[in-house]
Amino acid sequence: MDMSIRPKIFNPDISFEAKAGEVFRYQLEHNPVYGRFARVFGFTETDEPSLHGIPLLPVRAFKEGALLSGKKKASLLFRSSGTSGMTQSMHHVPDPGLYEESVWRGFDHFYGNNPVIGAYTPGYSDNPHSSLVYMLQCLIGRDRQGLSRFLKIGSPLDEKWLSEVRKSGKDLVLFGAAFGLADLAEMNLAELPGSSIVIETGGMKTHKREESDRGELHKRLAEGFRLPLRNVHSEYGMCECLSQAYAVVTGRFRSVPWKSVTNRD
């Protein structure tokens, strides 16, 4: 990404349409794959299409080759989780700082106040190509008190750790895959701080479990962690996209200001 464009992405005083147009023209000129794709539709660098007229690259393209803009090599590689036998998407990221800034700005947009993060997922060393794990590592790394951490898979929550979180006066946000959290709720005997938020990060389609409905699963999590149902949220991210969406209270996913969701044929 051109460093002159990057500061504009998170600037609330610049309209989304203006940002999207500038990024479109940059990618058209500097990303060979996207450039060929857009020119099939007759676009050139001087065009200024409407927001809904900008061609969107299919996710399939991330499975068929390296998508890179400019001459800088990627220092970070994300791979989609996929399923057995499926070709994984690959997202080459030349500027990890851009992703990290998007992560903490996006999280703060919904939650703020720099809470304690508990991640019931494999650590970064176990899954270095997961965008979710990298996201969680970014959030954990911001905690100057050192209370945020990856939690041991297959073990109940550490009561000593929870006691330290209570003493800190901070809220606890517990992340985990849907059924990983369900298993944790079953084995967990410790009571979470009353203001805790549980955020499931998906993974329902990769497990054959009875609870196929997200609403029912959230009820189970609320009961298991002894929290109000309104304290169980969802997060959605993907290997091919560097910004997340969160479902808070209403169950409807909402995105960050610098990302727009649209339907396309």
LUMTORLO-15311 format. One line per 2 residues: number of its first residue (from 1); their letters; for each residue x, y, z of N, C-alpha, C. Coordinates in steps of 0.2 Angstrom, whole numbers, padded with zeros to 4 digits. Each point is the difference from the previous one (the first is absolute). Last residue first. Layout:
residues N
NUM) A) X Y Z X Y Z X Y Z  ...
END
This chain:
residues 265
265) DR) -0116 -0049 -0040 -0001 -0005 -0005 0007 -0002 -0003  -0005 0013 0025 0002 0001 -0007 -0001 -0007 -0004
263) NT) -0004 0016 0025 -0002 -0006 -0004 0002 0001 -0007  0012 0012 0023 -0005 0001 -0006 -0001 -0007 -0003
261) VS) 0013 0015 0022 -0002 -0007 -0002 -0006 0001 -0006  0023 0015 0011 -0007 0000 -0002 -0002 -0007 -0003
259) KW) 0020 0014 0017 -0002 -0006 -0004 -0008 0000 -0002  0012 0016 0015 0004 0000 -0007 -0001 -0006 -0004
257) PV) -0011 0004 0022 -0002 0006 -0005 0004 -0001 -0006  -0006 -0023 0013 0004 0006 0002 -0001 0006 -0006
255) SR) -0019 -0020 0004 0007 0001 -0002 0003 0007 0003  -0020 -0019 0008 0001 0007 -0002 0007 0001 -0002
253) FR) -0020 -0021 0004 0007 0002 -0001 0000 0007 -0002  -0019 -0012 0016 0001 0002 -0007 0008 0003 -0001
251) GT) -0011 -0007 0021 0001 -0005 -0004 0002 0001 -0008  -0005 0015 0020 -0005 -0002 -0004 0001 -0006 -0004
249) VV) 0017 0007 0016 -0006 0000 0003 -0006 -0002 -0005  0022 0002 -0011 0000 0003 0006 -0007 0000 0002
247) AY) 0018 -0010 -0019 -0007 0000 0001 -0001 0002 0008  0020 0006 -0019 -0002 -0003 0006 -0007 0001 0001
245) AQ) 0022 0000 -0019 -0006 0002 0001 -0002 -0003 0007  0025 0006 -0013 -0005 -0005 0003 -0007 0004 0000
243) SL) 0023 0002 -0017 -0004 0003 0005 -0005 -0005 0002  0016 -0004 -0018 0004 0002 0006 -0004 0004 0005
241) CE) -0004 -0021 -0019 -0002 0007 0002 0003 0002 0006  0002 -0022 -0010 0001 0005 -0006 -0002 0007 0002
239) CM) -0002 -0018 0016 0007 0000 -0002 0001 0005 -0006  -0020 0003 0018 0002 -0005 -0006 0007 0002 -0002
237) GY) -0020 0005 0021 0005 0002 -0003 0002 -0005 -0006  -0019 0007 0022 0001 -0003 -0007 0006 0003 -0003
235) ES) -0013 -0004 0026 0005 0003 -0004 0000 -0003 -0007  -0018 0002 0023 0003 -0004 -0006 0005 0005 -0003
233) HV) -0013 -0003 0026 0001 0004 -0006 0003 -0005 -0005  -0012 0002 0026 0003 -0005 -0005 0000 0003 -0007
231) NR) -0010 0011 0020 0007 0000 0001 0004 -0005 -0005  -0024 0002 0003 0002 0006 -0004 0008 0000 0001
229) LP) -0012 -0017 0012 0000 -0001 -0007 0003 0006 -0004  0007 -0003 0026 -0006 0002 -0004 0001 -0002 -0008
227) LR) 0014 -0015 0017 0000 0007 -0002 -0007 0002 -0003  0012 -0021 0008 -0004 0003 0005 0000 0008 -0002
225) FG) 0010 -0019 -0012 0005 0005 0003 -0004 0004 0005  -0012 -0017 -0012 0006 -0003 0003 0005 0004 0003
223) EA) -0020 0009 -0010 -0002 -0005 0006 0006 -0003 0003  0002 0013 -0020 -0002 0004 0005 -0001 -0004 0007
221) LR) 0005 -0012 -0020 0006 0003 0003 -0002 0005 0005  -0018 -0010 -0011 0004 -0005 0004 0007 0003 0003
219) KH) -0014 0013 -0014 -0003 -0002 0006 0004 -0004 0004  0008 0004 -0021 0001 0005 0004 -0004 0000 0007
217) LE) -0003 -0017 -0017 0006 0000 0003 0002 0006 0005  -0020 0000 -0012 0000 -0005 0005 0006 -0001 0003
215) GR) -0001 0015 -0018 -0004 0002 0006 0000 -0005 0005  0009 -0006 -0020 0005 0005 0004 -0004 0002 0006
213) DS) -0004 -0024 -0012 -0003 0007 0000 0004 0005 0004  0004 -0024 -0002 0001 0003 -0007 -0002 0007 0000
211) EE) 0005 -0020 0018 -0002 0007 0000 0002 0004 -0006  0005 -0023 0004 -0007 0001 0000 -0002 0007 -0001
209) RK) 0022 -0008 -0011 -0002 0000 0007 -0008 0001 -0001  0023 -0002 -0016 -0007 -0003 0000 -0002 -0001 0007
207) HT) 0018 0018 -0012 -0001 -0005 0005 -0007 -0003 0000  0009 0018 -0013 0005 -0005 -0001 -0001 -0005 0005
205) KM) -0014 0020 -0002 -0001 -0004 -0006 0006 -0006 0000  0000 0017 0017 -0006 -0005 0001 0000 -0005 -0006
203) GG) 0016 0019 0005 0002 -0007 0000 -0006 -0005 0001  0003 0027 0009 -0003 -0004 -0005 0003 -0007 0001
201) TE) 0004 0017 0016 0003 0002 -0007 -0002 -0004 -0005  -0009 0009 0026 0001 -0006 -0005 0002 0003 -0007
199) IV) 0000 0012 0026 0000 0001 -0008 0002 -0007 -0003  -0008 0011 0026 0002 -0006 -0004 -0001 0001 -0007
197) IS) 0003 0017 0023 -0003 -0001 -0007 0003 -0006 -0003  -0003 0011 0027 0003 -0003 -0005 -0004 -0001 -0007
195) SG) -0005 0009 0023 0000 0005 -0006 0004 -0004 -0006  -0002 -0010 0022 -0007 0001 -0002 0000 0004 -0007
193) PL) 0021 -0016 0007 -0003 0006 0002 -0006 0002 -0003  0004 -0026 0001 0003 0006 -0003 -0002 0007 0003
191) EA) 0002 -0025 0012 -0005 0005 -0002 0004 0005 -0004  0007 -0027 0002 0001 0007 0003 -0005 0005 -0003
189) LN) 0002 -0023 -0007 -0003 0000 0007 0000 0007 0003  0001 -0014 -0026 0002 0006 0004 -0004 0000 0007
187) ME) -0002 -0015 -0019 0005 -0002 0005 0002 0005 0005  -0016 0003 -0018 -0002 -0006 0003 0005 -0001 0006
185) AL) 0004 0018 -0015 -0005 0001 0005 -0003 -0006 0004  0017 -0002 -0017 0002 0003 0006 -0005 0002 0005
183) DA) -0006 -0010 -0021 0003 -0005 0004 0003 0003 0007  -0010 0015 -0016 -0005 -0004 0003 0003 -0006 0005
181) LG) 0014 0014 -0013 -0003 0004 0006 -0005 -0004 0003  0009 -0009 -0019 0005 0000 0005 -0002 0003 0006
179) FA) -0013 0000 -0019 -0001 -0006 0004 0006 0000 0005  -0001 0020 -0014 -0006 -0002 0003 -0001 -0006 0004
177) AG) 0023 0014 -0001 -0004 -0003 -0005 -0006 -0003 0003  0012 0021 0012 0001 -0008 -0001 -0005 -0002 -0006
175) FL) 0007 0022 0019 -0001 -0002 -0006 0001 -0008 -0001  -0006 0020 0020 0003 -0007 -0001 -0002 -0002 -0007
173) VL) 0003 0023 0016 -0002 -0002 -0006 0003 -0007 -0002  -0004 0017 0024 0003 -0006 -0004 -0003 -0001 -0006
171) DK) 0004 0024 0016 -0005 -0005 -0003 0004 -0006 -0003  0011 0015 0021 -0002 0000 -0008 -0005 -0005 -0002
169) GS) 0011 0004 0022 -0006 0004 -0001 -0002 0001 -0007  0017 -0014 0013 0002 0006 -0004 -0005 0005 -0002
167) KR) -0004 -0020 0013 0004 0005 0004 0002 0006 -0004  -0010 -0019 -0010 -0005 0004 0004 0003 0005 0003
165) VE) 0014 -0014 -0012 -0004 0004 -0004 -0005 0004 0004  0013 -0016 0011 0004 0006 -0002 -0004 0004 -0004
163) SL) -0010 -0020 0005 0000 0005 0006 0004 0006 -0001  -0001 -0017 -0016 -0006 0004 0000 0000 0004 0006
161) WK) 0018 -0014 -0002 0000 0005 -0005 -0006 0004 0000  0001 -0018 0014 0005 0005 0002 0000 0006 -0005
159) ED) -0013 -0019 -0005 -0003 0004 0005 0005 0006 0003  0000 -0013 -0025 0004 0000 0006 -0004 0005 0005
157) LP) -0013 -0015 -0019 0004 0006 0001 0003 0000 0007  -0002 -0023 -0012 -0005 0005 0002 0004 0006 0002
155) SG) 0008 -0017 -0019 0001 0001 0007 -0005 0005 0002  0005 -0006 -0023 -0002 -0007 0003 0000 0001 0008
153) IK) 0015 0017 -0013 -0006 -0003 -0003 -0001 -0007 0004  0011 0024 0009 0001 -0007 -0002 -0006 -0004 -0002
151) LF) 0004 0027 -0004 -0002 -0005 0005 0001 -0007 -0002  0010 0026 -0006 -0003 -0006 -0003 -0001 -0005 0006
149) RS) 0000 0027 0006 0004 -0006 -0002 -0003 -0005 -0004  0001 0025 0017 -0003 -0003 -0006 0004 -0006 -0002
147) LG) 0007 0014 0018 -0005 -0004 0002 -0004 -0004 -0006  0019 0018 0002 0001 -0007 -0001 -0005 -0005 0002
145) QR) 0002 0025 -0001 0000 -0003 0007 0002 -0008 -0001  -0003 0015 -0019 0006 0002 0004 0001 -0004 0007
143) DR) -0013 -0005 -0025 -0001 0000 0008 0006 0001 0004  -0002 -0003 -0025 -0001 0007 0003 -0001 0001 0007
141) GI) 0003 -0021 -0012 0006 0003 0000 -0001 0007 0003  -0019 -0014 -0005 0004 -0002 0006 0006 0004 0001
139) LC) -0012 0003 -0020 -0004 0003 0005 0004 -0002 0007  0010 -0009 -0020 0000 0008 0000 -0004 0003 0006
137) QL) -0001 -0023 -0003 0006 0001 0002 0001 0008 0000  -0019 -0009 -0009 0000 0000 0007 0006 0001 0003
135) MY) -0001 0000 -0023 -0004 0006 0002 0000 0000 0008  0010 -0018 -0012 0004 0006 0000 -0004 0006 0003
133) VL) -0011 -0020 -0002 0005 -0001 0005 0004 0006 0000  -0015 -0001 -0017 -0004 0001 0006 0005 0000 0006
131) SS) 0007 -0004 -0022 -0001 0007 0001 -0003 0001 0007  0017 -0020 -0007 -0007 0001 0002 -0001 0008 0001
129) HP) 0021 -0013 -0004 -0004 0002 -0006 -0007 0002 0001  0015 -0010 0017 0003 0007 -0002 -0004 0003 -0006
127) ND) -0003 -0019 0019 -0004 0001 -0006 0002 0007 -0002  0011 -0010 0019 -0004 -0006 -0003 -0003 0002 -0006
125) SY) 0011 0017 0012 0005 -0005 -0002 -0003 -0006 -0003  -0015 0017 0009 0003 0002 -0006 0005 -0005 -0003
123) GP) -0018 -0010 0017 0004 0006 0000 0003 0001 -0007  -0024 -0012 0005 0007 -0001 -0001 0004 0006 0000
121) TY) -0023 0003 0012 0002 -0002 -0006 0007 -0002 0000  -0015 0014 0015 -0001 -0008 0001 0001 -0003 -0007
119) AG) 0006 0025 0013 -0001 -0004 -0007 0000 -0007 0001  -0004 0025 0014 0002 -0007 0001 -0002 -0004 -0007
117) IV) 0005 0027 0010 -0002 -0004 -0006 0002 -0008 0002  -0007 0026 0013 0005 -0006 0000 -0003 -0005 -0005
115) PN) -0005 0026 -0005 -0002 -0005 0005 0006 -0006 0000  -0004 0026 -0010 0006 -0005 0001 -0001 -0005 0005
113) NG) -0015 0018 -0009 0002 0000 0007 0005 -0006 0001  -0016 -0002 -0022 0003 0005 0004 0003 -0002 0007
111) YF) -0016 -0009 -0019 0001 -0002 0007 0004 0005 0004  -0006 0002 -0024 -0006 -0004 0003 0001 -0001 0008
109) HD) 0016 0011 -0013 -0006 0003 -0003 -0006 -0003 0003  0022 -0008 0004 -0002 0005 0004 -0006 0004 -0002
107) FG) 0008 -0018 -0013 -0002 -0003 0006 -0002 0006 0005  0009 0006 -0021 -0006 -0003 -0001 -0003 -0003 0007
105) RW) 0022 0009 -0001 -0005 0006 -0001 -0007 -0003 0000  0018 -0015 0001 -0001 0003 0007 -0005 0006 -0001
103) VS) 0005 -0013 -0020 -0002 -0004 0006 -0002 0004 0006  0011 0011 -0019 -0007 -0002 -0001 -0003 -0004 0006
101) EE) 0022 0004 0000 -0003 0007 0002 -0008 -0002 -0001  0015 -0017 -0006 -0001 0001 0007 -0003 0006 0002
99) YL) 0003 -0004 -0023 -0004 -0005 0003 -0001 0001 0008  0016 0013 -0011 -0007 0002 -0003 -0005 -0005 0003
97) GP) 0023 -0005 0004 -0003 0006 0004 -0007 0002 -0002  0013 -0017 -0013 -0004 -0002 0006 -0003 0006 0005
95) DP) 0008 -0002 -0026 0000 0005 0005 -0004 -0002 0006  0002 -0013 -0020 0006 0003 0000 0001 0005 0006
93) VH) -0015 -0023 -0005 0000 0007 0003 0006 0003 0000  -0015 -0021 -0013 0007 0002 0001 -0001 0008 0003
91) HM) -0017 -0023 -0001 0001 0008 0000 0007 0002 0002  -0015 -0023 -0009 0007 0002 0002 -0001 0008 0000
89) SQ) -0017 -0024 0000 0001 0007 -0002 0007 0002 0003  -0006 -0026 -0004 0000 0005 0004 0001 0007 -0003
87) TM) -0011 -0024 -0008 0006 0004 -0001 -0001 0006 0004  -0009 -0024 0007 -0002 0006 -0003 0006 0004 -0001
85) GS) -0001 -0022 0011 0000 0000 -0007 -0001 0006 -0004  -0008 -0001 0025 0004 -0005 -0003 0000 0000 -0007
83) TG) -0007 0023 0009 -0001 -0007 0003 0004 -0004 -0004  0003 0028 0007 -0003 -0005 -0005 -0002 -0007 0003
81) SS) 0013 0022 0007 -0001 -0006 0004 -0002 -0006 -0005  0014 0022 -0009 -0007 -0002 0002 0000 -0007 0003
79) RF) 0022 0017 0000 -0004 -0006 -0004 -0007 -0001 0003  0021 0021 -0001 -0006 -0003 0003 -0002 -0006 -0004
77) LL) 0024 0015 0003 -0004 -0004 -0004 -0006 -0003 0004  0021 0020 0000 -0005 -0003 0004 -0004 -0004 -0005
75) SA) 0017 0014 -0008 0003 -0002 0006 -0004 -0004 0005  0002 0007 -0028 -0004 -0001 0006 0004 -0003 0006
73) KK) 0010 0017 -0020 -0002 -0007 0001 -0004 0000 0007  0001 0021 -0018 0002 -0002 0007 -0002 -0008 0001
71) KG) -0005 0015 -0020 0006 -0005 0000 0003 -0002 0007  -0027 0006 -0009 0007 0003 0001 0005 -0005 0000
69) SL) -0022 -0010 0006 0000 0006 -0003 0007 0004 0001  -0011 -0027 -0001 0005 0005 0003 -0001 0006 -0003
67) LA) -0009 -0027 0002 -0003 0007 -0002 0004 0005 0004  0004 -0027 -0009 0001 0006 0005 -0002 0006 -0002
65) GE) -0013 -0023 -0007 0007 0003 -0001 0001 0005 0005  -0020 -0015 -0001 0004 -0001 -0006 0006 0003 -0002
63) KF) -0017 0003 0019 0002 -0007 0000 0005 -0002 -0006  -0011 0021 0003 0005 -0001 0006 0003 -0007 0000
61) AR) -0018 0007 -0015 0007 0002 -0003 0005 -0001 0006  -0023 -0005 0004 0004 -0005 -0003 0006 0002 -0003
59) VP) -0016 0015 0010 0004 -0003 0004 0005 -0006 -0003  -0008 0021 -0015 -0003 -0006 0003 0005 -0003 0005
57) LL) -0001 0027 -0006 0003 -0006 -0002 -0003 -0006 0004  -0012 0023 -0008 0003 -0003 0006 0003 -0007 -0002
55) PI) -0006 0026 -0012 0000 -0008 -0001 0003 -0003 0006  -0014 0024 -0001 0007 -0003 0001 0000 -0007 -0001
53) GH) -0020 0014 0001 0003 -0002 -0006 0007 -0003 0000  -0013 0009 0018 -0003 -0007 -0001 0002 -0002 -0007
51) LS) 0008 0021 0008 0001 -0005 0005 -0002 -0007 -0002  0004 0017 -0020 -0004 0000 0006 0002 -0005 0005
49) PE) 0018 0007 -0018 -0006 -0003 0000 -0004 0001 0007  0020 0011 -0015 -0002 0001 0007 -0007 -0003 0000
47) DT) 0024 -0001 -0017 -0008 -0001 0001 -0001 0002 0008  0022 -0001 -0011 -0003 0006 0000 -0008 0000 0002
45) ET) 0015 -0019 -0003 0002 0003 0006 -0004 0007 0000  -0013 -0019 -0013 0007 0002 -0001 0001 0005 0007
43) FG) -0019 -0021 -0010 0002 0005 0004 0008 0002 -0001  -0016 -0018 -0010 0001 0007 -0004 0003 0006 0005
41) FV) -0004 -0025 0004 -0006 0004 0001 0001 0007 -0003  0018 -0014 0001 -0005 -0004 -0004 -0007 0003 0000
39) RA) 0018 0009 0013 0000 0002 -0007 -0004 -0004 -0004  0003 -0005 0023 -0004 0006 -0001 -0001 0002 -0007
37) FR) 0014 -0019 0006 -0007 -0001 0001 -0004 0006 -0001  0023 0002 -0002 -0003 -0004 -0005 -0007 -0002 0000
35) GY) 0011 0011 0018 0000 0004 -0006 -0003 -0003 -0006  0003 -0012 0021 -0006 0004 0000 0000 0005 -0006
33) VP) 0019 -0013 0002 -0006 -0005 -0001 -0006 0005 0000  0021 0011 0003 -0001 -0003 -0007 -0006 -0004 -0001
31) NH) 0005 0021 0016 -0001 -0007 0001 -0002 -0003 -0006  0004 0024 0001 0006 -0004 0003 -0001 -0007 0002
29) EL) -0016 0016 -0011 0006 0001 -0003 0006 -0004 0003  -0023 -0002 0008 0000 -0001 -0007 0007 0001 -0004
27) QY) -0003 0005 0023 0000 -0008 -0001 0000 -0001 -0008  -0002 0023 0007 0006 -0003 0002 0001 -0007 -0002
25) RF) -0021 0010 -0002 0005 0002 -0005 0007 -0002 0001  -0017 -0005 0016 -0001 -0003 -0006 0005 0002 -0006
23) VE) 0000 0011 0021 0003 -0007 0001 -0001 -0004 -0007  -0010 0021 0002 0008 0001 -0001 0003 -0007 0001
21) GA) -0024 0001 0002 0002 0002 -0007 0008 0001 -0001  -0010 -0005 0021 -0001 -0005 -0004 0003 0001 -0007
19) KA) -0001 0018 0016 0005 -0005 0002 0000 -0006 -0005  -0017 0016 -0002 0006 0003 -0002 0006 -0005 0001
17) EF) -0021 -0006 0007 0000 0000 -0007 0007 0003 -0002  -0006 0001 0023 0002 -0007 -0002 0001 0000 -0008
15) SI) 0005 0023 0012 -0006 -0004 -0001 0002 -0007 -0003  0013 0016 0017 0000 -0001 -0007 -0005 -0005 -0001
13) DP) 0005 0007 0022 -0002 0006 -0004 0000 -0001 -0007  0007 -0016 0016 -0007 0000 0000 -0002 0006 -0004
11) NF) 0022 -0016 -0002 -0002 0007 0002 -0007 0001 -0001  0014 -0020 -0004 -0003 0000 0006 -0003 0008 0002
9) IK) 0011 -0005 -0021 -0005 -0006 0001 -0004 0001 0007  0019 0014 -0008 -0007 0002 -0002 -0005 -0005 0002
7) PR) 0024 -0003 0003 -0003 0004 0005 -0007 0002 -0001  0012 -0013 -0017 -0002 -0004 0006 -0003 0005 0005
5) IS) 0009 0007 -0022 -0007 -0002 0001 -0002 -0003 0007  0022 0006 -0007 -0004 0007 0000 -0007 -0002 0001
3) MD) 0016 -0017 -0002 0000 0003 0007 -0004 0006 0000  -0004 -0021 -0016 0003 0006 0000 0000 0004 0006
1) M) -0002 -0027 -0002 -0004 0006 0000 0004 0006 0000
END
